[in-house]
Structure formats: C-alpha cells, structure tokens
C-alpha cells in the first residue's frame, strides 16, 4: 500500500509537470490524468488517478484488465485498460475523476475514447460468487458531468451498443448546460428500461477534453452581378403566327439623312430587330421597298427610294443574312399613304416597308 501511494504521488507530480510544459493554461485543453488507464492489472481495483464511483457497495468495484475473469484482449495502448460490467441484479459500475479545469456552461468540447467488448468476462455475484456466468452481453458507455465524484448531474454523451471485440475509437461532443467539475464514465444497459442483464465494456486510450474545433468557412466573395443589358424595345413587334404571304409592314423609326440614303445610328435598333427575326425564321423571304413624298420629280424620287431600300438590304446582308432571301426595290412617289400638304404627311410618305415574299413552313 505504501508503494502504491508513493507511485501515485509520483505520477501526479509527472502529470502536473506535463500539464505545465504543454501549455494547458491556454484554456483550450482540459487534460485527463492517466488517459490510458495504466495500472498493474488487478480485479476490483481502480486505475491510478481514477476513482470507483460504484453506488452498490455489495458488489465488487471496477477492474484493471487484462488477465482476470477470462479477459485476454490485448490493450490498444500501454499495458492495461479499464473493465466495467452491468449485472442481472440491476447493478452496474462507474468510474470518474476530478478535472484539471471545469467544463464550462455553453462551451463545446470534443472527447475520444477506444471501446470494445470482451467475448469472455466470467464472474459471480456478491451473493453467490460460486456460480459463475459470462458477462458477455453488449452494453453502452454513458458520460456524465457532475459536481462530485458520485454525483451524476448531466448526461454529456453516450455510445452506441458496443458489440464488437476489436478496439474502435468513439468521438463525443459535449455541450454542457451547466458547469461541471467531474467527469464520470458509466457502464449501462442498452436502454433505461431494459431488463437488467450481464454485460461488459472495456475502455482504453482516452483523449484530453478539447474545445471544439471551429470550422471556418471560406470567405464568400460577394457575387458580382453582371450588368444587365436591357433588351431594346420591340419596334416591329413581328409575330410569325400572324404573318401571311404578300403582307406589307412599315419599318418605323428608320431614319436617313435628308435627301440621302445614309442610315442614321438611331435606326440600328429596328434594323437589328428585323435581322434577328429573319435569322430565326430562315424560311421567310422579303422585299425591301423604298418610298418618298410626292414633292420632288419622278427621277429623283425613284433613285432616292431605290438607294434607301438598297441601304437596308446591304445592312442586313452585312449582318449575315443570305442575299437570296432579300430583294429591294424603289417605288418613288407612286404609292403615297397620305396627303403631302403637311410636314407630318410628308414624313409618313417617306418610308421603307417590307413585304413577305415567301413563308414556306409553319413553326
């Protein structure tokens, strides 16, 4: 006993030195003492630094394994590990330790632990140690926070049923709703309302308790909206379904320099609209007809109207329309649509029209 206490004191001193050297005062890590449950294997004994929290004095305490009750599983780390059981007598085992720093209310913590189930864990009961049974049923690990070594106050996490005999790492996330000084590890049945049964769980290679790692999402660059180019207003407003062969349509907002066939820039919108319509309706052929007012002499009107019709023709061909789908013709002053006695009348007679020559299919 003297040597055990002396060894425990030495380990505590080493633990404190490690804590200081590793800089645990940065408040990001809560170190656990003897995380690998290292002690000489012994039944009914606690690993150094851990306290038995058994609330059933008639039953034996936890065990440091391997080597007892038929438990032969090799440790995951070090020389020993912790073994705990549940019993058909509605009793179970628990172990705990006081933390170097409290689990703070509202913070998030991460904790890992290796768990397994021994295929054999043969023992008796307090009232009948002569009758041996195999405590081989799967159970769970419950992790509690508390203010004293025997006081379970908040369930921080729990494992799934441990049915495997190989060591597997389990990760737990703690989000305490109150502050806790103690960490308690409890072996328990698969459900709180389970009929009590004989099961075991073995524990090894725990981690320190660390504050949750914040995953910083990459900064999202603000989306640069592409400038929206407003569609030019529909001028011709051509509707294919309403078009018929030989139909004549006036091109509004088409402007030329006075007594000239030079197209002004303000006319590009309507000409581009005409181009796009003809491009998407490749079965339509048109004639471009030029008209003037009735004031100038015939030869002047015929020449000017023809040159203006050809200017529109040249614009569309230059944009990419096949010339075979286009014709142009100057009608001079032969077909006025109103009286030239007013300036407004003259403008109406000076016009360019398109005539549907062919529309070979329906869309």
BELMOFEN-V745075 format. One record per run of one state. SS is the DSSP state (h for helix, s for strand, l for the rest). FROM is the first residue (numbers start at 0). LEN is the number of residues. If there is no record, write none. Layout:
# BELMOFEN-V745075
SS;FROM;LEN
SS;FROM;LEN
This chain:
# BELMOFEN-V745075
l;0;1
h;1;20
l;21;2
h;23;3
l;26;2
s;28;2
l;30;11
s;41;1
l;42;8
s;50;2
l;52;10
s;62;3
l;65;15
s;80;7
l;87;3
s;90;2
l;92;1
s;93;10
l;103;5
s;108;8
l;116;5
s;121;4
l;125;2
s;127;7
l;134;2
s;136;1
l;137;1
s;138;8
l;146;1
s;147;1
l;148;2
s;150;1
l;151;2
s;153;5
l;158;3
s;161;1
l;162;5
s;167;7
l;174;5
s;179;9
l;188;10
s;198;6
l;204;4
s;208;3
l;211;28
h;239;3
l;242;5
s;247;3
l;250;5
s;255;1
l;256;6
s;262;1
l;263;1
h;264;16
l;280;3
s;283;8
l;291;6
h;297;22
l;319;3
h;322;3
s;325;5
l;330;12
h;342;7
l;349;1
s;350;9
l;359;4
